[in-house]
Amino acid sequence: MAFQRARSEEQREIRRRAILDTAAAMLDEMPVAEVSLNELSRRVGLAKSNVLRYFESREAVLLELLDDFLESWLAELADELATGIEAQSAPEERAGQLAEILSRSLAERVVLCDLFGAQGSVLERNVSVEVVKRHKRSSLTRLATMSELVRRHVPELGDETPLFCLVSLVSAGALSSYVPPPPSLLTAYAEEPELGVFHLELRDALRVSFTSTLLGVLPRA
């Protein structure tokens, strides 16, 4: 891909979108930790200095992708919750359905979980205050959207809904770092199965985490 110098806002936006799309394609091939600015520049067909005219660092690129992916996921989640949660069920049953839907939906989006996992420890550390503020404003908006979706189907969570949603996203990031296990760990489990007593697939681990959290915050009868 070769670009001429961007001379208008429309051309600059096309360039920005190309950088984001290229980074997204890289995340389909490699974890967040392996995405480098040098490789991104090479694939998008720009000098690294030119990429830095649009994004101040690779972390800034990935934070914007995180927001894009989160927005897209929430739009799909709205439909999944609407069709998967039975409005007439008891609170505990709806909570179980919510945990099942969230765990399945997030486990299918490994890249999003990987970005969640890197958000606090990596992505927010090599960016300016302005980028962090913009990212946090957007994150709070997405969290409010998710909270409203969840509260619509499990209103019993009440004021605890935003905290449940936040903990769920943090858990998805943390648990995804263990999946898949490295080859050495899989070999160890195969040779000594008792070592893998707590090994779970991501979807199962997320369901256990979400269910435990929900049962903890649901009001008691």
Buried (B, 14 or more C-beta within 10 A) or exposed (E): EEEEEBEEEEEEEEBBEBBBEBBBEBBEEEBBEEBEBEBBBEBBEBEEEBBBEBBBBBBBBBBBBBBBBBEEBBEEBBEBBEEBBEEEBEBBEBBBBBBBBBBBBBBEBBBBBBBBBBBEEBBBEEBEEEBBEBBEEBBEEBBEBBBBBBBBBBEBBEEBBBBBBBBBBBBBBBBBBBBEEEEEBEEBBEEEEEEBEEBBEBBEBBBBBBBEBBEEBBEEE
